[in-house]
Amino acid sequence: MDIMFAPELLQQLRDLLEQARASQDPDATAMSLATVGGDGRPHARIVLLKGIEADGVRFHTNYQSAKGEEIRAHAEVALCLHWKWLGEVRAGGVQVRIEGRALRLSDEESDAYFATRPRGSQIGAWASLQSQTLPDRAAFETRVAEYEQRFAEGPVTRPPHWGGYRVVPDMVEIWHGREFRLHERRRWERFADVWRDRLMYP
């Protein structure tokens, strides 16, 4: 595994994620993913964080979705997590911004994660032509029924158009909300294999 995070930064991010999961936040792994379309317009949506590893931040999606096509054409992406129940809650909690390059995970890694998903979600990954026009809800339900029948006798295998990414970071910024908007903001930037950090005015 390639080491992409400075060890102390990786541990800090993992500690914050653990604290967020233990907090009142029911969506601790929800994060914004921003990509750039072919027309240069930014597009953002919420995806689920599936791991902060030494080699990058992981999430999964349909490779043929709008975000998948945008990543294929322009792999530079931005992520944002907001853990509002951490730290000084009334001052805004903790926000983490990550920028970097999205790379596909190996088939073996995507297979391993897909096998842990609920069966209904596995079927949905086959049935949904994500980001394409849906004529009506009945058409989607028909596709779901077709794939339920197809896999009725055994496990649901991973569709070839569905899998994981890891975002290889080159910038991480951690923002701690403070009273009177006197926030604490620290940015880490990676230059080749060297990480440098600095405080920022909030």
Secondary structure, 3 states (H helix, E strand, C coil): CCCCCCHHHHHHHHHHHHHHHHCCCCCCCEEEEEEECCCCCEEEEEEECCEEECCEEEEEEECCCHHHHHHHHCCEEEEEEEECCCCCHHHCCEEEEEEEEEEECCHHHHHHHHCCCCHHHHHHHHHCCCCCCCCCHHHHHHHHHHHHHHCCCCCCCCCCCEEEEEEEEEEEEEEECCHHHCCEEEEEEEECCEEEEEEECC
